[in-house]
Amino acid sequence: MTAIITQDMRVRNADNFINTVGTDSVYFFIGRSQPWPNSDTDVATPVDRVADQFGAQQKMVALKRIAQSDVTNAITRYNWISGNTYAEYDDQDSALTTKQFYVITDDLNVYKCLKVGSGASVVKPTGTNVYANPEAADGYIWKYMYTLSGTQASKFLTNTFIPVNTLTVDDGSLQWDVQTASEVGAIHRIRVTAGGTGYTSAPTVTIDGDGAGATATATVVAGVVTEITMSTIGNNYSQAVVTISGGGGSAATARAVISPVGGHGSDPVTELGGFFTMLNVQLDGSEGAGDFPVDNDYRQLGMVLNPYEYGTTNVATATTLIATEQLTYTGLSGGNFAPDDLMVGQTSGAQAYIDSVDTVTGTIRFHQETGSGFGTFQVGESVEVGGVSATVNTLVDPEAEKFSGDVLYIENRSPVTRAADQIEDVKLVLEF
């Protein structure tokens, strides 16, 4: 038995994830203030196993909820460059989404190639005609799909990906006009599969199928059918048979290239292979009135679905959450505590790594892991790091319940240094 997962399924999974962001609580997190075991130039490769998920949650420092406006479908970026050769749309090409059959121009317009010329593309696709452009001097036919908005470009356009969406309501854009003007089941191109021999005049091209209205003419060069040009593209075809007759020759064959469901331009996400999703999350300084500390770096980021508020089974909805435990101290002596120090309770014997220190409020944020040791700190005991010591005044719970929610994504990186006047623009791309 053989089977495939279709592109439509992949796009649906991407869409479902975007809808999940809109209906559930999906949080972006940062964590792991401690260096990687060998060195920070040897970043560990995350593994899809329970131990790695526990580890990520154990070292989690802070979380920020992802808004639906922070996520979009995306496609691989192919720039139009004069002299490049591009691929053409073909309903029978199983590898189509791995090819450069669409482009983005410096005008931020996205075009799909319906027909290639005999070589490189040298005429830049232009215009926003809701129908396909006429054939250019280089033989290419381009179909305008949409133009990126300023927000789309600044938030989601990268060197390797382009945001894409399919409109469900009229937003007054040209894209809506393109979608509604699309020709269902049209035939924009007939591909010559064999040129035949002996033709002394242009043969008759007949198109039979479950649609209507498509007509075409053939071009003959030196007795061979070299091209078939559409006169009218027709509509409502899902199957078509092309017959070439007359003209004094024989053996020329061709097949119709039928537009996708809904027609070219009706559904950019599906047509262009939008089974990637891109998330854009910005961390602005200490974010959330200090929830994201700026006095330490991080080496891990990711996403978690529906974490709980601490001590409950209520799904968290706050914009930001503190994931670490905290303590406040008094009576500091011998210097200052610092991030990454190993803090030891002198009565309890508890040990933990310091993630952040606020010397103004006398607050330490910390986490415990196998490298630090465990235990529970006690109010009134002394905590020490080398010659630095202080007395624990209060113990403060995190805002997110440890190990709650589903870890959806883990990414390990070299250390990312944070600062109060810094904005980190994080873009994550997921392939479905």
N, C-alpha and C positions, 0 to 999 in steps of 0.2 A: 504494500500500500504506500502511495506517495501523497504528499500534501504540501501546501505552502501557506504562509501567513501573507495575506495580500497587503498591498500598500494602503488600501482603505482601512484595514485593521490597524496599521501602524499610525495612520493619521487620527483615527478614532481614539486610540490610546493616548496620543498627545493631547487631543481635545479634552478627553476625560480628566487628564491631569490638570489642565488649565481650569476646568470647571471645579475640580476639587479645591484648588487654591481659592476659588470664589465662594465656595460653600462651607469648607472646613477650615480648621486652623493649621496652616502650614507655616512653620517657622524656619528661618535661616539661623544657623548658630555658628559661633566661633569657639575654639577651644585649644587645648594643648599648649600651655605656656612653656612646658619643659622641652629641652632640646631632644632631637632624635638620638637614638641609642649610640650610633656610630659617630655621626657629626651632622650638623645642619645642612651640609652639602649632600648628604646621603639620605634623602627623604624616603621614608618607608612607603611601600606600596600597600594601599588598603586592600583588605580581603573581605569578601562577602561571607562573613561568618558571625555567629553570635558573639564571640569574644571581641571582635572588632567593634561591634555595635555597643556592647557594654563599655568598652574602653573609651569610645567617643563620648558616651553619655557621662562617664565618670569624670572626664576632663573638660566637659562643657563649661564655658564661662558665662555666656550670655546668649539670648535669643531675640530675634526681631521677626514679627509676623510679616509674611509676604502678602501684599495686596494683589488682587487680580490684575490691576493695572501694571503690576511689576512683571508680568509674564506674557509671552506671546508665542505663537508658532513661528518657526524660523526655517529658512532654507539655506543651502550652501551658497556662498557669494561667488558669482562669476561676473567680473567687470567686462564691459564691452571695450575692447582694445583693437584699434585698427590693425589689420594684419593677422589677427587670430582667426582660426577656423572653428566654427561652432557646429553643434549637432542640430538636427531638426526633429520636431515632434513626430512620433510614429506610434500609432496605437498598437503595433505588434512588436515593439522593442521592449523586451523584459528588463533591459539594463538602462532604460531611459533616465531614471533619476540619478544615475551615476555619471551622466554626461552633461556637458555645457549646452543645454538646449534653451536656456533663457539667460538674460544678462541684465545688469543694472548699469545705467549710464551716469555720467557726472551730473546730470539733471535730477538724479534720484528717481528716474523712471525705470520701471521694470518691464521688459519685453520678452515674449516667448517667440522662438523661431519656428515658423510653420514650414519654411522651405529654405534650404541652403543653396548657395550658388555653386559654381564649379570649383571654387577655391576659397581663399580667405575673404573675410568680411572687411570691406574698406569704406562702406557708407554707413555712418553712424545712424542707428534707428532714432527717429525723432517723432514728435507729434503725439497727440493724445486722442486720436481718432478712435471711437468706440468699436469700429470695425477694423479688420486687418489692413495694414498698410499695403499699398500696391508694391509689386516687385521692384526692388531697387536696382540700380545700375550694376551692382555686383551679383545680382541673382537672388539675393536673400529677401524673404518675406517675413516681416516682424509683426507681431500682434501686441499692441499696448495692453498691459494688464493693470497697473496701478502706479501711483506715485507715493513715495514715502512722505509722511508728514514730518514736520520739524521735530515733534515729540518722538516719533518712531526712530528717526535718524539719530537723535542725540542719546536716546535711551537704549536702543537695541542694535543699531547698525555697527558691525565690527569688521575687521579685515577679512573675516572668514564666514560670516553669516549675515543674512538679510532678514528682517522681520517680515512676516506675511500674515494676512488675515482675510477672512471672507466675511463680507458684511451681511447682516441679517435684516437691517432696516436702512432706509434712505437717510444718509447723513449729509446729503448735498454734495458729495464728492464725485469726481470723475469715475472712480472705481465703481460706484453704484451704477452709473450709466453704462459702464462696460458690462457689468454682471447682467443687467436687465436686457441689454441689447444682444447678448450672446445667441448664436444660432444653434439650436438643438439639433444634433445629428447631422451637422453640415459636413461636406467633403471639400476641404480647401486644397487638397493635393492628391494627384494620382501618380503613383510611382511606377516608372517603367521597369519591369523585371527582366524583359528580354526585348532587344530592339528588332529582331527578325531580319529578313533580307528581302531584297527585290522590290521594294516599294518605289513606285514611280510618281505617286501623288499621295497626299495626306489621306490615310484611311479614316473610316468612321469609327468613333468611340461611342460605345453604348454602355450605359450604367444601369444595371438592374439591381433592385434591393427593396428593403422594407420601407424606404423613404421615398421622396419624390423631388423632382426639380433640378437635379444635378446634371449638368451637361459639360462637355469638354471637347477640345480639338487637339489633334496630334500634329507634331512637327516631324518632318522627314529630312534627314541629311544623308546623302550618298546611299540611298536605298534603305536606310535604317531609321526606325522610329526612335528619336532621341529625347523627346519630351512630350508630355501631355499637359495642356494648360486648361484650367477650369474656366468655363464661360459663365456658368452659374453654379453656386455651391449647394443649392438644395437644402433640405432639412429632414429631420426625423429618421435618418439612417442609423441603424446599428450594424447592418450587414449590407454589403454591396459586391456585385460581381461586375468586373470591367471586361468588355469584349471589344476586340479590335478587328475590324473587317474591311474588305475592299482595299483600294489603293494599289492593287497589282502585286502586292508582296504577301508574305506569310510569316507565321511563327512569332509575331510580336505579342507580348503579354504585358499585363499591368495589373496593379491592384490599387484600390482606393484606400486612402488613409482617413479614417473616420474620426471626427472630433470626440473629445471625452464627453461623458454624461453631462448634459446641460449646455455643452458647447464651450468653445475656447473663451476663457475669461469669466465664466460663470462661477467658478469656485477655485480661486488662486491657491488656497492651501492644499487641496487635493491634487490639482493639476501640476503644481510645481514641486510636489513631494515634501510638504510641510510636516514631516513626522519628527522634526526636532522641536523642542521647546527651549526658549531662552528666558532666564530670569535675570532681572537687574535689581540688585539690592544696594542701597547706599548707606554707609555707616558714617554719620556726621559726628566726629569727635567722640565725646563721651556718651552720646545717644541715649535717650531715655533718662535724662537727669542723672547720669553716672552709671547706668546699668552696664554699659560697655566701657570697661576701664581703659585708660590711655597710657598707663605707666608700665605696660607689659606687652610683649608681642604674642602672636598666636601662630600656630602651624597647621591647624585643622579647621575646616569649615564643612558645612553640610546642611541637610534639611531633616526636620522631624515633623511628623504628622500627628496632630491632636495630642500634644502633651497636656498633662493635668496641672491645675493649680496645686501648689504644695499642700500635702496633707488631705487632699480630696480626690474625688474621681470626676471633678468638674473640668471639662475641656477648657484650657486657657484661651482667653480672647484678648488679653492686654497687648498693646503695641510692642512692648519690650519686656523681657523677663530676666531676672538674675538667676543663674543656674548654680552658683557656688554657695557654700555655707559661709557664714561671716561670724566674726566676733569683734567686740569692742574692747579696748584695753585702757588702763590707766597706769600711772607710775612708771612710765617708760624711762629706762636708764641704760647707759652704756653705748648710746648711739641710736640708730634707726633700723627698723626692719626694712627689708627690700624684697621686691618680687623675685620669685624662684628660690628664696631661702627655704630651708627645711626647718620648720618650727616644731618644737618639742614641748609638750606639757610636763612640768616637773613633778606633778602629783599623779596625774592620770596615765602618763607615759604615752599619750596620744601624739601622733606625728602627722604633719600635713605640709604640702608645698604651698607657699604663699603665691597667690595669683595677682593680688593688687593690695596696695597700702594707701590709705587716705590718712595722712598725718594730721590733717585739720580736725577731722572727727574722731580720730583714733580708731579706725576701722580696718580690719584685715579680712580680705576675701581669700578663701583657701579651698583646696581639694585634696583628697586622699586617693592613693593608688598603690599598686604593689611596690613601686619604687620608693614610696614614702613611708609605708606602714600605715596603720589604722588606729582606731581607738576614738574615744569621745572626750573632748576637752571639758573641763569643769570650771564653772564660775568661781572666781576667787583664787584659782591656782596661778602660778607663774608659768609663762611661756618664754622660751629662750631660743635664741639663734646665736651661737658663739657667745660673745660677751654681752649681747643685747638682750634685755629682759623687760617684761611688763606683766601686769596682773590682768587676768581676764575679768572684764566687768559684766558683759552680757554675751549670750550666744544667740545668733540671729539665723532663722531658717532661710533657705532659698525661696524664690518665688515659683519655681517650676519643680514639680515632683520628679525626683531622680528616677531614671529608667522608665518613665512613662512615655507613651506615644511610640510611633513606629519610625525608626530611622530609615529615611528614604534615600539618602545620598551622603557619601563621605568623600571628602577630597583632602589629601595631604599636600602641604606646600612647604617651601622654605619659609623661615620666619617672616611675618609681616609686622613691621613696627608701626605702632599707633601713636597719634599725637592729638592734642586737644583742638588744634586748628586744621586738622586733616580730614578730608572726605575720601573714603574708600568706595570706589565704584566697582562693585563686584558683579561680573556677568558669568552665569553658569549656563551651559548648554547640555541638554539631555536628549539622547536619541532613543526613539521608541521603535 
